[in-house]
Amino acid sequence: MAEQRWDAEQGRSPAELEQAWAAVVATARRSVADALVVGTSGNVSARVGDVVLVTPSGVPYDRLAPDDLTGVDLSGHQVLGTLVPTSELPMHLAVYRATDARAVVHTHAVHATAVSTLVPELPPVHYMTAALGGPVRVAPYATYGTEELAANMLRALTGRSGCLLQNHGTITYGATLDQAYDRTAQLEWMCRLWLAAASVPGLTPSLLTEAQLAQAGERLRGYGQRK
């Protein structure tokens, strides 16, 4: 069994981990319900202190229970649980090492994956492009679960909070699981929108300019309720 290290020194408590694990499982199940993944494809993680809780490899999300909590440190060493972590662990860890992310969501969403096979960057067809930091890039293809894929992903994420993975899917991150998931859903929606607009014979979708995206980004920063 992996070492169970609960010390407060490492920035977490059993209650925090249990709560975060429940949120990871709920988010993973939501991705299935929203048709962003099929079966056990895709994966979800959340960072609590120096521990990354992550969905395990090949286990249907509806079978995951509190005792299935799976966690690794930032070097990838398993410190919690006995289930093998997702094969895409290198991507998740790369995001946590390079950004201030607290949550990561990876999907095989249909429209986003389709777009990843067509263009090197999702055309800015909607102002929500600004919510991801700008036009969403496509990371060049590499075999799943490899450090090469993680490196390609990080380059595509530069200045962005999400990217497409060529012939594979999407990855987004955020300060919370809700934010990371909302970014995934928005990205899939924008891909669906572009595919629909681009499919009309004889017409080309109008695209937003850098200035228009910058203006939208400024407004989006003040969007929602104030705390």
PAZAPA-4460 file (N, C-alpha, C; in steps of 0.05 Angstrom, whole numbers, plus 32768, in hexadecimal, padded with zeros to 4 digits):
% residues 227
    n_x    n_y    n_z   ca_x   ca_y   ca_z    c_x    c_y    c_z   seq   type   mol
   8011   7FE8   8000   8000   8000   8000   8012   8019   8000     1      M     A
   8009   802D   7FF1   8019   8046   7FF0   801A   8053   800C     2      A     A
   802F   8060   8011   8033   806D   802B   801D   8082   8030     3      E     A
   8011   8080   8047   7FFB   8093   804F   8007   80A9   8060     4      Q     A
   800D   80C0   8054   801A   80D5   8063   8006   80EC   8065     5      R     A
   7FFD   80F0   807E   7FE7   8104   8082   7FF1   811D   8090     6      W     A
   800B   8120   8095   8015   8135   80A6   800D   8151   809B     7      D     A
   8006   8162   80AE   7FFE   817E   80A7   8015   818D   809B     8      A     A
   802D   8185   80A1   8045   8192   8096   8044   8193   8078     9      E     A
   8038   817F   806B   8037   817E   804E   801D   818B   8043    10      Q     A
   800F   819A   8054   7FFA   81AB   804A   7FDF   819F   8045    11      G     A
   7FD9   8189   8054   7FBF   817E   8050   7FB6   816F   8068    12      R     A
   7F9C   8169   806B   7F91   8159   8080   7F7F   8143   8074    13      S     A
   7F79   812E   8083   7F67   811A   8078   7F4C   8125   806E    14      P     A
   7F41   8138   807D   7F27   8143   8075   7F2A   8152   805B    15      A     A
   7F40   8162   8057   7F44   8170   803E   7F46   815D   8027    16      E     A
   7F55   8148   802B   7F59   8134   8015   7F40   8126   800E    17      L     A
   7F30   811F   8022   7F17   8111   801D   7F04   8123   800D    18      E     A
   7F03   813C   8015   7EF1   814F   8008   7EFA   8153   7FEB    19      Q     A
   7F14   8156   7FE7   7F1F   815B   7FCC   7F1B   8142   7FBB    20      A     A
   7F1E   812A   7FC6   7F1A   8112   7FB7   7EFD   810F   7FAE    21      W     A
   7EEA   8116   7FC0   7ECE   8115   7FB8   7EC9   8128   7FA1    22      A     A
   7ED6   813F   7FA1   7ED2   8152   7F8B   7EDE   8148   7F71    23      A     A
   7EF5   813B   7F73   7F02   812F   7F5B   7EF0   811A   7F4F    24      V     A
   7EE5   8108   7F5F   7ED3   80F3   7F55   7EBA   80FF   7F49    25      V     A
   7EAE   8113   7F57   7E96   811F   7F4C   7E9B   812D   7F31    26      A     A
   7EB2   8139   7F2E   7EB9   8147   7F15   7EBD   8132   7EFF    27      T     A
   7ECA   811C   7F05   7ECE   8107   7EF2   7EB4   80FC   7EE8    28      A     A
   7EA1   80F7   7EFB   7E87   80ED   7EF4   7E77   8101   7EE3    29      R     A
   7E7B   811A   7EE9   7E6D   812F   7EDA   7E77   812F   7EBD    30      R     A
   7E91   812A   7EB9   7E9C   812A   7E9E   7E90   8114   7E8D    31      S     A
   7E89   80FD   7E9A   7E7B   80E8   7E8C   7E5E   80F0   7E86    32      V     A
   7E51   80FB   7E9A   7E35   8103   7E97   7E31   8118   7E81    33      A     A
   7E46   812A   7E7E   7E44   813F   7E6A   7E50   8137   7E4F    34      D     A
   7E57   811D   7E4D   7E61   8111   7E34   7E7C   811D   7E2B    35      A     A
   7E8C   8126   7E3E   7EA6   8130   7E38   7EBB   8119   7E37    36      L     A
   7EB4   8103   7E43   7EC4   80EB   7E42   7EB2   80D3   7E3E    37      V     A
   7EBE   80BC   7E36   7EB0   80A3   7E33   7EBE   808E   7E44    38      V     A
   7EAF   8080   7E54   7EBC   806B   7E64   7ECF   8077   7E78    39      G     A
   7EE8   806D   7E78   7EFD   8077   7E8A   7F10   808A   7E7D    40      T     A
   7F0A   8093   7E65   7F1B   80A6   7E58   7F1B   80C1   7E66    41      S     A
   7F30   80D1   7E63   7F32   80EA   7E72   7F39   80E5   7E8E    42      G     A
   7F40   80FB   7E9D   7F48   80F8   7EB9   7F46   8114   7EC6    43      N     A
   7F45   8113   7EE1   7F41   812B   7EF1   7F55   812A   7F08    44      V     A
   7F5F   8141   7F10   7F70   8143   7F28   7F6C   815D   7F37    45      S     A
   7F74   815D   7F50   7F73   8175   7F61   7F8C   8175   7F73    46      A     A
   7F97   818C   7F77   7FAF   818E   7F88   7FA7   8198   7FA4    47      R     A
   7FAF   8189   7FB9   7FAB   8191   7FD4   7FC6   8191   7FE2    48      V     A
   7FD0   81A9   7FE8   7FEB   81AB   7FF2   7FFF   81A1   7FDE    49      G     A
   800F   818E   7FE5   8023   8183   7FD3   801A   8168   7FC8    50      D     A
   8001   8162   7FCB   7FF6   8148   7FC1   7FE2   814D   7FAA    51      V     A
   7FE5   813D   7F95   7FD2   813E   7F7F   7FC0   8126   7F80    52      V     A
   7FA6   812B   7F84   7F92   8115   7F84   7F8A   8112   7F67    53      L     A
   7F8A   80F9   7F5D   7F85   80F5   7F40   7F74   80DB   7F3C    54      V     A
   7F63   80DC   7F28   7F54   80C4   7F22   7F66   80AD   7F1A    55      T     A
   7F60   8095   7F22   7F70   807E   7F1C   7F6D   8074   7EFF    56      P     A
   7F7F   8064   7EF6   7F7E   805A   7EDB   7F6A   8043   7ED7    57      S     A
   7F59   8046   7EC3   7F48   8031   7EBB   7F31   8029   7ECD    58      G     A
   7F2A   803A   7EE1   7F15   8034   7EF4   7EFC   8045   7EED    59      V     A
   7EE5   8039   7EE7   7ECD   8049   7EE1   7EC7   805C   7EF8    60      P     A
   7EC0   8074   7EF2   7EBD   8088   7F06   7EA6   8082   7F19    61      Y     A
   7E91   8074   7F10   7E7B   806E   7F21   7E82   8059   7F36    62      D     A
   7E99   804D   7F34   7EA2   8039   7F47   7EB5   8044   7F5C    63      R     A
   7EBE   805C   7F58   7ED1   8068   7F6B   7EC3   806F   7F86    64      L     A
   7ED1   8068   7F9B   7EC6   806D   7FB6   7EDA   807C   7FC6    65      A     A
   7ED2   8086   7FDE   7EE5   8095   7FEF   7EFF   8086   7FF4    66      P     A
   7EFE   806C   7FF8   7F16   805D   7FFE   7F29   805A   7FE6    67      D     A
   7F20   8062   7FCE   7F30   8060   7FB6   7F42   8079   7FB1    68      D     A
   7F42   808B   7FC5   7F52   80A3   7FC3   7F6E   809C   7FB9    69      L     A
   7F77   80AA   7FA4   7F91   80A5   7F97   7FA0   80BF   7F96    70      T     A
   7FB9   80C0   7FA0   7FC8   80D9   7FA0   7FE6   80D4   7F9C    71      G     A
   7FF2   80E8   7F8F   800F   80E7   7F8A   801B   8102   7F93    72      V     A
   8035   8102   7F97   8043   811C   7F9C   804A   8128   7F81    73      D     A
   8056   813F   7F81   805C   814D   7F68   8071   8140   7F57    74      L     A
   807F   812C   7F62   8093   811D   7F52   8086   8104   7F46    75      S     A
   806D   80FF   7F4E   805F   80E8   7F43   805F   80D0   7F54    76      G     A
   806C   80D1   7F6C   806D   80BB   7F7E   8052   80B8   7F8C    77      H     A
   8047   80A0   7F8B   802D   809B   7F97   802F   809B   7FB6    78      Q     A
   801F   80AD   7FC2   801F   80B0   7FDF   8005   80A9   7FEC    79      V     A
   7FF0   80A6   7FDC   7FD6   809F   7FE7   7FC8   808A   7FD5    80      L     A
   7FBD   8076   7FE1   7FAD   8062   7FD2   7FBD   804C   7FC6    81      G     A
   7FAF   8039   7FBA   7FBC   8022   7FAE   7FB5   801F   7F90    82      T     A
   7FA1   802F   7F86   7F9A   802E   7F6A   7FAF   803D   7F5A    83      L     A
   7FB5   8033   7F43   7FC9   803F   7F31   7FBE   8059   7F26    84      V     A
   7FCC   8070   7F28   7FC2   8089   7F1E   7FBF   8089   7F00    85      P     A
   7FAF   809C   7EF6   7FAB   809E   7ED9   7FC5   809D   7EC9    86      T     A
   7FC3   8093   7EB1   7FDB   8091   7EA0   7FE3   80AD   7E97    87      S     A
   7FD1   80C1   7E99   7FD7   80DC   7E91   7FE3   80ED   7EA8    88      E     A
   7FED   80DF   7EBC   7FF9   80ED   7ED3   800E   8101   7ECA    89      L     A
   8020   80FB   7EB7   8034   810F   7EAF   8028   812A   7EA7    90      P     A
   8012   812A   7E99   8005   8144   7E92   7FFC   8153   7EAA    91      M     A
   7FEE   8145   7EBC   7FE4   8153   7ED4   7FFB   815F   7EE4    92      H     A
   8010   814F   7EE9   8026   8159   7EF9   8034   8170   7EEB    93      L     A
   8037   816F   7ED1   8044   8185   7EC2   8035   819F   7EC6    94      A     A
   801A   819E   7EC6   800B   81B6   7ECA   800F   81C1   7EE6    95      V     A
   800F   81AF   7EFA   8012   81B9   7F16   802E   81C4   7F1B    96      Y     A
   8042   81B9   7F0E   805D   81C3   7F12   8062   81DE   7F04    97      R     A
   8053   81E2   7EEE   8059   81FA   7EDE   8045   8211   7EE3    98      A     A
   802F   820C   7EF1   801B   8221   7EF5   8012   8221   7F12    99      T     A
   7FFF   8233   7F18   7FF3   8234   7F33   7FD9   8224   7F34   100      D     A
   7FD5   8212   7F22   7FBD   8202   7F20   7FB8   81F3   7F3A   101      A     A
   7F9E   81F1   7F41   7F96   81E0   7F57   7F84   81C9   7F4E   102      R     A
   7F7D   81C9   7F34   7F6D   81B4   7F28   7F72   81B1   7F0B   103      A     A
   7F70   8199   7F00   7F74   8194   7EE4   7F5F   8180   7EDA   104      V     A
   7F54   8186   7EC2   7F40   8174   7EB6   7F49   816E   7E9A   105      V     A
   7F4A   8154   7E94   7F51   814B   7E79   7F3A   813B   7E6E   106      H     A
   7F31   8141   7E55   7F1A   8133   7E49   7F21   812A   7E2D   107      T     A
   7F10   8119   7E22   7F11   8111   7E06   7EF8   811C   7DF8   108      H     A
   7EF0   8134   7DFE   7ED8   8140   7DF3   7ED8   813F   7DD4   109      A     A
   7EC1   8137   7DC9   7EBF   8131   7DAC   7EC6   8148   7D9A   110      V     A
   7EB9   815F   7D9F   7EBD   8176   7D8D   7ED9   8182   7D90   111      H     A
   7EE2   8183   7DA8   7EFD   818D   7DAC   7F12   817B   7DA0   112      A     A
   7F0E   8161   7DA2   7F21   814E   7D96   7F20   8150   7D78   113      T     A
   7F08   8154   7D6D   7F06   8157   7D50   7F15   8170   7D46   114      A     A
   7F12   8186   7D55   7F20   819F   7D4E   7F3F   819B   7D4F   115      V     A
   7F48   818B   7D62   7F64   8186   7D66   7F71   8179   7D4E   116      S     A
   7F60   816C   7D3D   7F6B   815E   7D25   7F6A   8170   7D0D   117      T     A
   7F5F   8188   7D0F   7F5B   8199   7CF8   7F6D   81B2   7CF7   118      L     A
   7F72   81BE   7D0D   7F80   81D8   7D0E   7F96   81D8   7D24   119      V     A
   7FA9   81E9   7D22   7FBE   81EB   7D38   7FB5   81FD   7D4F   120      P     A
   7F9E   820A   7D4B   7F93   821C   7D60   7F75   8220   7D5B   121      E     A
   7F66   821F   7D70   7F49   8224   7D6D   7F44   8241   7D65   122      L     A
   7F38   8246   7D4E   7F33   8262   7D46   7F22   8270   7D5C   123      P     A
   7F28   828A   7D61   7F19   8299   7D75   7EFD   82A1   7D6C   124      P     A
   7EEB   828D   7D6D   7ED0   8291   7D63   7EBD   829D   7D78   125      V     A
   7EC6   829E   7D91   7EB5   82A8   7DA6   7EC6   82B6   7DBB   126      H     A
   7EBA   82CA   7DC9   7ECA   82D9   7DDC   7ED3   82C9   7DF5   127      Y     A
   7EC6   82B2   7DFA   7ECF   82A2   7E10   7EEB   8296   7E0C   128      M     A
   7EF5   829A   7DF4   7F11   8293   7DEE   7F23   82A2   7E02   129      T     A
   7F1B   82BA   7E09   7F2B   82CB   7E1C   7F2C   82BE   7E38   130      A     A
   7F18   82AF   7E3F   7F17   82A3   7E5A   7F2D   828E   7E5D   131      A     A
   7F37   8284   7E47   7F4C   8270   7E48   7F68   827C   7E42   132      L     A
   7F68   8297   7E40   7F82   82A5   7E3D   7F88   82AD   7E20   133      G     A
   7F77   82A5   7E0E   7F7B   82AB   7DF2   7F75   8293   7DE1   134      G     A
   7F7A   8295   7DC6   7F75   827F   7DB4   7F81   8265   7DBE   135      P     A
   7F71   8250   7DBF   7F7A   8237   7DCA   7F8B   8227   7DB6   136      V     A
   7FA3   8221   7DBF   7FB6   8212   7DAD   7FB1   81F4   7DAE   137      R     A
   7FBC   81E7   7D99   7FBB   81CA   7D98   7FD7   81BF   7D9D   138      V     A
   7FDA   81AF   7DB2   7FF4   81A3   7DB7   7FF9   818C   7DA4   139      A     A
   8010   818B   7D97   8016   8176   7D84   8013   815A   7D90   140      P     A
   800B   8147   7D80   8006   812C   7D89   801F   811F   7D95   141      Y     A
   801A   8110   7DAA   802E   80FE   7DB5   801F   80E8   7DC3   142      A     A
   802B   80D1   7DC7   801E   80BA   7DD3   8014   80C1   7DEF   143      T     A
   7FFC   80B8   7DF6   7FF0   80BF   7E10   8002   80B4   7E27   144      Y     A
   8002   80C3   7E3C   8010   80BB   7E54   802E   80C0   7E54   145      G     A
   8038   80CE   7E3F   8055   80D2   7E3C   805D   80EE   7E45   146      T     A
   8077   80F0   7E4C   8082   810A   7E52   8083   811C   7E3A   147      E     A
   8084   8110   7E22   8084   8120   7E09   8069   812E   7E07   148      E     A
   8053   8120   7E0C   8039   812C   7E0B   8037   8142   7E20   149      L     A
   8041   813E   7E38   8040   8152   7E4D   804F   816B   7E44   150      A     A
   8066   8168   7E38   8076   817E   7E2F   8068   818E   7E18   151      A     A
   805C   817F   7E06   804D   818C   7DF0   8035   819C   7DFC   152      N     A
   8028   8190   7E0F   8011   819D   7E1C   801A   81B7   7E2A   153      M     A
   8030   81B7   7E39   8039   81CF   7E47   803F   81E5   7E33   154      L     A
   804B   81DF   7E1D   8050   81F4   7E09   8036   8200   7DFF   155      R     A
   8023   81F0   7DFA   8009   81FA   7DF0   7FFA   8209   7E05   156      A     A
   8000   8204   7E1F   7FF2   8212   7E35   7FFF   822D   7E3C   157      L     A
   8015   8233   7E30   8023   824C   7E37   800F   8264   7E34   158      T     A
   800A   8272   7E4B   7FF8   8288   7E4A   7FDB   8280   7E48   159      G     A
   7FD4   8267   7E4B   7FB9   825D   7E48   7FB2   824C   7E60   160      R     A
   7F98   8248   7E65   7F90   8235   7E7A   7F83   821C   7E6E   161      S     A
   7F86   8219   7E54   7F7C   8200   7E47   7F88   81FE   7E2C   162      G     A
   7F89   81E5   7E22   7F92   81E0   7E06   7F85   81C7   7DFC   163      C     A
   7F87   81C3   7DE2   7F7F   81AB   7DD5   7F97   8199   7DD1   164      L     A
   7F92   817F   7DD2   7FA7   816B   7DCE   7FA1   815D   7DB3   165      L     A
   7FB3   815F   7DA0   7FAE   8155   7D85   7FA6   8138   7D85   166      Q     A
   7F90   8132   7D77   7F85   8116   7D75   7F82   8109   7D90   167      N     A
   7F7A   8119   7DA4   7F79   810E   7DC0   7F63   811B   7DD0   168      H     A
   7F63   8135   7DD5   7F4F   8140   7DE6   7F56   815C   7DF0   169      G     A
   7F4F   8162   7E09   7F53   817C   7E15   7F60   817A   7E30   170      T     A
   7F6C   8190   7E39   7F74   8192   7E55   7F71   81AF   7E5D   171      I     A
   7F65   81B3   7E75   7F62   81CE   7E80   7F69   81CD   7E9E   172      T     A
   7F70   81E4   7EA9   7F76   81E5   7EC5   7F69   81FE   7ED1   173      Y     A
   7F68   81FE   7EEC   7F5D   8216   7EF9   7F63   8216   7F17   174      G     A
   7F59   822B   7F24   7F5E   822E   7F41   7F4C   821A   7F51   175      A     A
   7F37   8210   7F44   7F25   81FD   7F51   7F1D   81E8   7F3C   176      T     A
   7F11   81D2   7F45   7F07   81BE   7F32   7EF0   81CA   7F22   177      L     A
   7EDF   81DA   7F2E   7EC9   81E6   7F1F   7ED3   81F8   7F09   178      D     A
   7EE8   8207   7F0E   7EF3   8219   7EFA   7F00   8209   7EE3   179      Q     A
   7F0F   81F5   7EEA   7F1C   81E4   7ED6   7F07   81D6   7EC5   180      A     A
   7EF2   81CD   7ED2   7EDD   81BF   7EC2   7ECE   81D2   7EB1   181      Y     A
   7EC7   81EA   7EBB   7EB9   81FE   7EAB   7ECA   8205   7E92   182      D     A
   7EE4   8207   7E95   7EF5   820D   7E7E   7EF4   81F7   7E6A   183      R     A
   7EF4   81DE   7E73   7EF1   81C7   7E61   7ED7   81C8   7E51   184      T     A
   7EC1   81CE   7E60   7EA7   81CF   7E53   7EA6   81E6   7E3F   185      A     A
   7EB1   81FD   7E46   7EB1   8214   7E33   7EC2   820D   7E1A   186      Q     A
   7ED8   8200   7E1E   7EE9   81F9   7E08   7EDB   81E6   7DF5   187      L     A
   7ECE   81D2   7DFF   7EBF   81C0   7DEE   7EA8   81CE   7DE0   188      E     A
   7E9B   81E1   7DED   7E85   81F0   7DE1   7E90   8201   7DCA   189      W     A
   7EA7   820E   7DCE   7EB2   821F   7DB9   7EBB   820F   7DA1   190      M     A
   7EC5   81F7   7DA6   7ECD   81E5   7D90   7EB4   81DD   7D80   191      C     A
   7E9F   81D7   7D8E   7E86   81CF   7D81   7E7B   81E6   7D71   192      R     A
   7E7D   81FE   7D7C   7E74   8216   7D6E   7E83   821B   7D54   193      L     A
   7E9E   8219   7D56   7EAF   821E   7D3E   7EA9   8209   7D29   194      W     A
   7EA7   81EF   7D31   7EA2   81DA   7D1D   7E87   81DF   7D0F   195      L     A
   7E73   81E8   7D1E   7E58   81ED   7D13   7E5A   8204   7CFF   196      A     A
   7E67   821A   7D07   7E69   8232   7CF5   7E7A   822C   7CDD   197      A     A
   7E8F   821D   7CE0   7EA2   8217   7CCA   7E96   8203   7CB6   198      A     A
   7E81   81F5   7CBE   7E75   81E1   7CAD   7E61   81EC   7C98   199      S     A
   7E5A   8206   7C9B   7E47   8212   7C88   7E54   8217   7C6D   200      V     A
   7E4B   820A   7C58   7E58   820D   7C3E   7E58   822A   7C34   201      P     A
   7E6F   8233   7C2A   7E71   824D   7C1E   7E74   8264   7C32   202      G     A
   7E74   825F   7C4B   7E77   8274   7C5F   7E8F   826E   7C72   203      L     A
   7E9B   8283   7C7C   7EB2   8280   7C8F   7EAA   828E   7CA9   204      T     A
   7EAE   8281   7CBF   7EA7   828E   7CD9   7EB7   82A8   7CDD   205      P     A
   7EAA   82BC   7CE8   7EB9   82D4   7CF0   7EC8   82CE   7D0A   206      S     A
   7EE0   82DA   7D0C   7EF1   82D4   7D23   7EF6   82EE   7D32   207      L     A
   7EFB   82EC   7D4C   7F01   8304   7D5C   7F1E   830C   7D59   208      L     A
   7F23   8326   7D5B   7F3E   8330   7D5A   7F4C   832F   7D76   209      T     A
   7F66   8333   7D76   7F74   8333   7D90   7F69   8349   7DA2   210      E     A
   7F63   8360   7D96   7F58   8377   7DA6   7F3D   8370   7DB1   211      A     A
   7F2C   8363   7DA2   7F12   835B   7DAC   7F14   8346   7DC2   212      Q     A
   7F27   8334   7DBF   7F2B   8320   7DD4   7F36   832D   7DEE   213      L     A
   7F48   8340   7DEA   7F53   834E   7E02   7F3E   835D   7E11   214      A     A
   7F2C   836A   7E02   7F16   8378   7E0F   7F03   8365   7E1E   215      Q     A
   7EFD   834E   7E11   7EEC   833A   7E1E   7EFA   832F   7E37   216      A     A
   7F14   832B   7E35   7F23   8321   7E4C   7F22   8334   7E64   217      G     A
   7F23   834E   7E5F   7F21   8361   7E74   7F06   8360   7E82   218      E     A
   7EF1   835E   7E72   7ED6   835C   7E7D   7ED1   8342   7E8C   219      R     A
   7EDD   832C   7E82   7ED9   8312   7E8F   7EE6   8311   7EAA   220      L     A
   7EFC   8321   7EAE   7F09   8322   7EC8   7EF7   832C   7EDE   221      R     A
   7EE3   833C   7ED6   7ED1   8347   7EEA   7EB6   833A   7EEA   222      G     A
   7EB4   8323   7EDC   7E9A   8316   7ED9   7E93   8306   7EF2   223      Y     A
   7E79   8305   7EF8   7E70   82F4   7F0E   7E6C   8304   7F27   224      G     A
   7E66   82F6   7F3D   7E60   8303   7F57   7E7B   830A   7F65   225      Q     A
   7E7A   8320   7F73   7E91   8328   7F83   7E90   831A   7F9E   226      R     A
   7EA8   8312   7FA7   7EA8   8305   7FC1   7EAA   831A   7FD7   227      K     A
***
